[in-house]
Amino acid sequence: MMFFLLSTGLLVGSIIGAGIFSLPYVFSKSGFLAGIIYLLVLGICTFLVHLMYADIIARTNETHHRFPGYAKIYLGEKSGQLAGIIVFLANFLTLTVYLILSISFFNLISPQFPLYYKFLIFWILGSLTIFLKIEKAAFFEILTTSLTIAVIVAVFLAGYFYGLPAVNSPSTTLNNLTLPFSPTLFSLLGLGAIPALLVYFREKKLPFNKIKRVLLWSTLIVVIAYILFVLGISRLSGTVSEDAVSGLIGNISPTILFFLGIFGIVSLLDSYMSVAFDVEKTMHYEWKLPKWLSKSFVVFLPPSLYFLGFQNFLSSIGVVGGILFGLWGIMIILVWRKTSASSCPTQIVEKIPNWLIYFLFAVFTAGIVYEIIYALA
């Protein structure tokens, strides 16, 4: 039972991060029903992609590679290089998104505190997490995940009992209806945690056939948590803000704002740790960089991107979720199809119907095309 809690906590904590705070705003634009459909459909898609990625790692039967390495093994040198670029950009822009959003939560805790001090505190705490070992990280994840889920439930209950009546009459334009795609995909994917999950199972000599259950329950918990959070924020906000929390100021008590700020910081640190750990290992194992250099990249590149101008929360999520995660998902499918061509004693999944694979291709491709058109418009 403990292994299930730790591994599920590891994945849930890694998934629930900055993306959750974009959902109330985009759902308010598209309509709650459309948002729920996105959550359910993309929840299935991300569960399958997580499952494929875990299966690739299990079939390869090693612990040092990250996704660019698997792409190189099964698709060739150029594909490995392309995967490396995609993963590099996706992870570092994701870390930058966490830095952007951290300031909003420090504003809830202490509005008068200087902006760059808030930025500096989160950056230091997030950077320190890459020095944790897997087992310590797993325990840290389950603690922070428990806190995250508790605060999400509290936000929902506060909105239900003390919030405003739900008013949602969105403009049904094509742009509004498609707006939730990238933020929802960004919110549901936890690819950086999958290698750490497999390492944990290997180190504890746990049966790989249990991983499918961990992935399934993690996805269900995350989807339910997101629905509760969107409902709570929607009723507590006069006008839902892009970061979900700025619109709460003046509508709820400072005490609730304080605890919501703590929740946000803890949730972001949780996901920051997972992404930072994965990208550091990618640079060390796949690019053969010394550990000190790969850790230096993880520590110093995200704030550098922030100060170079990557400071818009929603547009950054659109690029990462719609384009980079879409490309990453397509490459995972391609690699998995190669690995699944032959049987393996350590496989996690035997077969996925072709129609479902084509559906995944179509979903990710549509998201990529939409974000590119939207960015160029």
For each residue, the residues with C-beta under 8 A, 3 or more apart:
1: 4 5
2: 5 6
3: 6 7 204 206 210
4: 1 7 8 210 213 214
5: 1 2 8 9 142
6: 2 3 9 10 138 139 141 142 200
7: 3 4 10 11 138 197 200 201 206 211 214
8: 4 5 11 12 214 217 218 221
9: 5 6 12 13 138 141 142 145 146
10: 6 7 13 14 137 138 141 142 193 196 197 200 274
11: 7 8 14 15 50 190 193 194 197 214 215 218
12: 8 9 15 16 141 145 148 149 218 221 222
13: 9 10 16 141 142 144 145 148 270 271 274
14: 10 11 17 141 190 192 193 270 271 274 275
15: 11 12 187 188 189 190 193 218 222 271
16: 12 13 20 145 148 187 222 225 267 270 271
17: 14 20 98 187 267 268 270 271 272
18: 21 22 94 97 98 100 101 186 268 271 313 317
19: 22 23 183 184 186 187 188 317 321
20: 16 17 23 187 225 226 229 244 267
21: 18 24 101 104 243 244 245 264
22: 18 19 25 26 183 186 187 242 243 244 313 314 317
23: 19 20 26 27 35 180 183 184 187 226 229 230 244
24: 21 27 28 229 230 233 234 237 240 244
25: 22 28 29 240 241 242 243 244 314
26: 22 23 29 30 35 179 180 183 184 314
27: 23 24 30 31 32 34 35 180 230 234
28: 24 25 168 170 234 240
29: 25 26 170 171 176 179 180
30: 26 27 34 35 38 170 176 177 178 179 180
31: 27 34 35 168 170 172 176 177
32: 27 35 36 168 230 234
33: 36 37
34: 27 30 31 37 38 177 180
35: 23 26 27 30 31 32 38 39 180 184 230
36: 32 33 39 40 227
37: 33 34 40 41
38: 30 34 35 41 42 180 181 184
39: 35 36 42 43 184 188 223 226 227
40: 36 37 43 44 223
41: 37 38 44 45 363
42: 38 39 45 46 181 184 185 188 363
43: 39 40 46 47 188 219 220 222 223
44: 40 41 47 48
45: 41 42 48 49 185 188 329 359 360 363 364
46: 42 43 49 50 185 188 189 190 219
47: 43 44 50 51 215 216 219
48: 44 45 51 52 352 356 360
49: 45 46 52 53 189 191 329 332 333 360
50: 11 46 47 53 54 189 190 191 194 215 219
51: 47 48 54 55 212 215 348 349
52: 48 49 55 56 332 333 335 336 349 352
53: 49 50 56 57 67 191 194 332 336
54: 50 51 57 58 194 197 198 211 215 348
55: 51 52 58 59 336 339 340 347 348 349
56: 52 53 59 60 70 74 332 335 336 339
57: 53 54 60 65 70 194 195 198
58: 54 55 61 198 208 211 344 346 347 348
59: 55 56 339 340 344 346 347
60: 56 57 65 70 73 339
61: 58 344 346
62: 65
63: 195 198 199 202
64: 69 285
65: 57 60 62 69 70 73 195 285 286
66: 69 70 87 195 278 281 282 285 286
67: 53 70 71 83 87 191 282 328 331 332 335
68: 71 72 80 81 83 84 87 282 286
69: 64 65 66 72 73 80 285 286
70: 56 57 60 65 66 67 73 74 83 335
71: 67 68 74 75 79 80 82 83 84 331 335
72: 68 69 75 76 77 79 80 81 83 286
73: 60 65 69 70 80
74: 56 70 71 335 338 339
75: 71 72 79 80 331 334 335 338
76: 72 79 80
77: 72 80 81
78: 81 82
79: 71 72 75 76 82 83 331 334
80: 68 69 71 72 73 75 76 77 83 84 286
81: 68 72 77 78 84 85
82: 71 78 79 85 86 331
83: 67 68 70 71 72 79 80 86 87 328 331
84: 68 71 80 81 87 88 282 286 287
85: 81 82 88 89
86: 82 83 89 90 324 327 328 331
87: 66 67 68 83 84 90 91 279 282 328
88: 84 85 91 92 279 282 283
89: 85 86 92 93 324
90: 86 87 93 94 320 324 325 328
91: 87 88 94 95 192 275 278 279 282
92: 88 89 95 96 279 301 302 305
93: 89 90 96 97 305 310 316 319 320 324
94: 18 90 91 97 98 186 275 320
95: 91 92 98 99 126 272 275 276 279 298 301 302
96: 92 93 99 100 302 305 306 310 316
97: 18 93 94 100 101 313 316 317 320
98: 17 18 94 95 101 102 122 126 268 271 272 275 302
99: 95 96 102 103 119 122 123 126 302 303 306
100: 18 96 97 103 306 310 311 312 313 316
101: 18 21 97 98 104 105 243 264 268 313
102: 98 99 105 106 118 119 122 264 265 268
103: 99 100 106 107 115 118 119 122
104: 21 101 107 108 243 245 246 264
105: 101 102 108 109 245 260 261 262 263 264 265 268
106: 102 103 109 110 113 118 121 122 261 265
107: 103 104 110 111 118 245 246 249 261
108: 104 105 111 245 248 249 257 258 260 261 264
109: 105 106 113 257 258 261 262 265
110: 106 107 113 118
111: 107 108 249
112:
113: 106 109 110 117 118
114: 117 118
115: 103 118 119
116: 119 120
117: 113 114 120 121
118: 102 103 106 107 110 113 114 115 121 122
119: 99 102 103 115 116 122 123 303 306
120: 116 117 123 124
121: 106 117 118 124 125
122: 98 99 102 103 106 118 119 125 126 265 268 269
123: 99 119 120 126 127 302 303
124: 120 121 127 128
125: 121 122 128 129 269
126: 95 98 99 122 123 129 268 269 272 273 276
127: 123 124 130 276 298 299
128: 124 125 131
129: 125 126 132 137 140 269 272 273 276 277
130: 127 273 276 277 280 295 298 299
131: 128 295
132: 129 136 137 140 273 277
133: 136 137
134: 137 138 196 199 200 203
135: 138 139 200 203
136: 132 133 139 140
137: 10 129 132 133 134 140 141 196 273 274 277
138: 6 7 9 10 134 135 141 142 200
139: 6 135 136 142 143
140: 129 132 136 137 143 144 270 273
141: 6 9 10 12 13 14 137 138 144 145 270 273 274
142: 5 6 9 10 13 138 139 145 146
143: 139 140 146 147
144: 13 140 141 147 148 266 267 269 270
145: 9 12 13 16 141 142 148 149 270
146: 9 142 143 149 150
147: 143 144 150 151 263 266
148: 12 13 16 144 145 151 152 225 263 266 267 270
149: 12 145 146 152 153 221 225
150: 146 147 153 154
151: 147 148 154 155 259 260 262 263
152: 148 149 155 156 225 228 229 232 263
153: 149 150 156 157 228
154: 150 151 157 158 259
155: 151 152 158 159 228 229 232 233 236 260
156: 152 153 159 160 228 229 231 232
157: 153 154 160 161 232
158: 154 155 161 162 163 232 236 252 256
159: 155 156 162 163 231 232 233 234 235 236
160: 156 157 163 231 232 235
161: 157 158
162: 158 159 236 252
163: 158 159 160 166 232 234 235 236
164: 167 235 236 238
165: 235
166: 163 231 234 235
167: 164
168: 28 31 32 234
169:
170: 28 29 30 31 176
171: 29 176
172: 31 176 177
173: 176 177
174: 177 178
175: 178 179 374
176: 29 30 31 170 171 172 173 179
177: 30 31 34 172 173 174
178: 30 174 175 181 370
179: 26 29 30 175 176 183
180: 23 26 27 29 30 34 35 38 183 184
181: 38 42 178 184 185 321 322 366 367 370
182: 185 186 317 318 319 320 321 322 367 370 371
183: 19 22 23 26 179 180 186 187 314 317 318 321
184: 19 23 26 35 38 39 42 180 181 187 188 321
185: 42 45 46 181 182 188 189 321 322 325 326 367
186: 18 19 22 94 182 183 189 317 320 321 325
187: 15 16 17 19 20 22 23 183 184 222 226 321
188: 15 19 39 42 43 45 46 184 185 219 222 223
189: 15 46 49 50 185 186 321 325 329
190: 11 14 15 46 50 193 194 218 274
191: 49 50 53 67 194 278 325 328 332
192: 14 91 195 196 274 275 277 278 279
193: 10 11 14 15 190 196 197 274 278
194: 11 50 53 54 57 190 191 197 198
195: 57 63 65 66 192 198 199 278 281
196: 10 134 137 192 193 199 200 274 277 278
197: 7 10 11 54 193 194 200 201 211 214
198: 54 57 58 63 194 195 201 202 211
199: 63 134 195 196 202 203
200: 6 7 10 134 135 138 196 197 203 204 206
201: 7 197 198 204 206 207 208 210 211
202: 63 198 199 205
203: 134 135 199 200
204: 3 200 201
205: 202
206: 3 7 200 201 210
207: 201 210
208: 58 201 211 346 347 348
209: 212 348
210: 3 4 201 206 207 213 214
211: 7 54 58 197 198 201 208 214 215 348
212: 51 209 215 216 348 349
213: 4 210 216 217
214: 4 7 8 11 197 210 211 217 218
215: 11 47 50 51 54 211 212 218 219
216: 47 212 213 219 220
217: 8 213 214 220 221
218: 8 11 12 15 190 214 215 221 222
219: 43 46 47 50 188 215 216 222 223
220: 43 216 217 223 224
221: 8 12 149 217 218 224 225
222: 12 15 16 43 187 188 218 219 225 226
223: 39 40 43 188 219 220 226 227
224: 220 221 227 228
225: 16 20 148 149 152 221 222 228 229
226: 20 23 39 187 222 223 229 230
227: 36 39 223 224 230 231
228: 152 153 155 156 224 225 231 232
229: 20 23 24 152 155 156 225 226 232 233
230: 23 24 27 32 35 226 227 233 234
231: 156 159 160 166 227 228 234 235
232: 152 155 156 157 158 159 160 163 228 229 235 236
233: 24 155 159 229 230 236 237 240 244 245 248
234: 24 27 28 32 159 163 166 168 230 231 237 240
235: 159 160 163 164 165 166 231 232
236: 155 158 159 162 163 164 232 233 248 251 252
237: 24 233 234 240 241 244 247 248 251
238: 164 247 250 251
239: 247
240: 24 25 28 233 234 237 244 247
241: 25 237 244 245 246 247 248
242: 22 25 246 313 314
243: 21 22 25 101 104 246 313
244: 20 21 22 23 24 25 233 237 240 241 247 248
245: 21 104 105 107 108 233 241 248 249 260 261 264
246: 104 107 241 242 243 249
247: 237 238 239 240 241 244 251
248: 108 233 236 237 241 244 245 251 252 257 260
249: 107 108 111 245 246 257
250: 238
251: 236 237 238 247 248
252: 158 162 236 248 256 257
253: 256 257
254: 257 258
255: 258 259
256: 158 252 253 259 260
257: 108 109 248 249 252 253 254 260 261
258: 108 109 254 255 261 262
259: 151 154 255 256 262 263
260: 105 108 151 155 245 248 256 257 263 264
261: 105 106 107 108 109 245 257 258 264 265
262: 105 109 151 258 259 265 266
263: 105 147 148 151 152 259 260 266 267
264: 21 101 102 104 105 108 245 260 261 267 268
265: 102 105 106 109 122 261 262 268 269
266: 144 147 148 262 263 269 270
267: 16 17 20 144 148 263 264 270 271
268: 17 18 98 101 102 105 122 126 264 265 271 272
269: 122 125 126 129 144 265 266 272 273
270: 13 14 16 17 140 141 144 145 148 266 267 273 274
271: 13 14 15 16 17 18 98 267 268 274 275
272: 17 95 98 126 129 268 269 275 276
273: 126 129 130 132 137 140 141 269 270 276 277
274: 10 13 14 137 141 190 192 193 196 270 271 277 278
275: 14 91 94 95 98 192 271 272 278 279
276: 95 126 127 129 130 272 273 279 280 298
277: 129 130 132 137 192 196 273 274 280 281
278: 66 91 191 192 193 195 196 274 275 281 282
279: 87 88 91 92 95 192 275 276 282 283 297 298
280: 130 276 277 283 284 291 294 295 297 298
281: 66 195 277 278 284 285 294
282: 66 67 68 84 87 88 91 278 279 285 286 287
283: 88 279 280 286 287 289 293 294 297 298
284: 280 281 287 288 289 290 291 294
285: 64 65 66 69 281 282 288
286: 65 66 68 69 72 80 84 282 283
287: 84 282 283 284 294
288: 284 285
289: 283 284 293 294 297
290: 284 293 294
291: 280 284 294 295
292: 295 296
293: 283 289 290 296 297
294: 280 281 283 284 287 289 290 291 297 298
295: 130 131 280 291 292 298 299
296: 292 293 299 300
297: 279 280 283 289 293 294 300 301
298: 95 127 130 276 279 280 283 294 295 301 302
299: 127 130 295 296
300: 296 297 303 304
301: 92 95 297 298 304 305
302: 92 95 96 98 99 123 298 305 306
303: 99 119 123 300 306 307
304: 300 301 307 308
305: 92 93 96 301 302 308 310
306: 96 99 100 119 302 303 310 311
307: 303 304
308: 304 305
309:
310: 93 96 100 305 306 316
311: 100 306
312: 100 315 316
313: 18 22 97 100 101 242 243 316 317
314: 22 25 26 183 242 317 318
315: 312 318 319
316: 93 96 97 100 310 312 313 319 320
317: 18 19 22 97 182 183 186 313 314 320 321
318: 182 183 314 315 321 322 323 371 374 375
319: 93 182 315 316 322 323 324 371 375
320: 90 93 94 97 182 186 316 317 323 324 325
321: 19 181 182 183 184 185 186 187 189 317 318 324 325 326 367
322: 181 182 185 318 319 325 326 367 368 370 371
323: 318 319 320 326 327 367 368 371 372
324: 86 89 90 93 319 320 321 327 328
325: 90 185 186 189 191 320 321 322 328 329
326: 185 321 322 323 329 330 364 365 367 368 371
327: 86 323 324 330 331 364 368
328: 67 83 86 87 90 191 324 325 331 332
329: 45 49 189 325 326 332 333 360 364
330: 326 327 333 334 361 364 365
331: 67 71 75 79 82 83 86 327 328 334 335
332: 49 52 53 56 67 191 328 329 335 336
333: 49 52 329 330 336 337 357 360 361
334: 75 79 330 331 337 338
335: 52 56 67 70 71 74 75 331 332 338 339
336: 52 53 55 56 332 333 339 340
337: 333 334 340 341 357
338: 74 75 334 335 341
339: 55 56 59 60 74 335 336 342 344
340: 55 59 336 337 347 349 350 351 352
341: 337 338
342: 339
343: 347
344: 58 59 61 339 347
345:
346: 58 59 61 208
347: 55 58 59 208 340 343 344 350
348: 51 54 55 58 208 209 211 212
349: 51 52 55 212 340 352
350: 340 347
351: 340
352: 48 52 340 349 356 357
353: 356 357
354: 357 358
355: 358 359
356: 48 352 353 359 360
357: 333 337 352 353 354 360 361
358: 354 355 361 362
359: 45 355 356 362 363
360: 45 48 49 329 333 356 357 363 364
361: 330 333 357 358 364 365
362: 358 359 365 366
363: 41 42 45 359 360 366 367
364: 45 326 327 329 330 360 361 367 368
365: 326 330 361 362 368 369
366: 181 362 363 369 370
367: 181 182 185 321 322 323 326 363 364 370 371
368: 322 323 326 327 364 365 371 372
369: 365 366 372 373
370: 178 181 182 322 366 367 373 374
371: 182 318 319 322 323 326 367 368 374 375
372: 323 368 369 375 376
373: 369 370 376 377
374: 175 318 370 371 377
375: 318 319 371 372
376: 372 373
377: 373 374
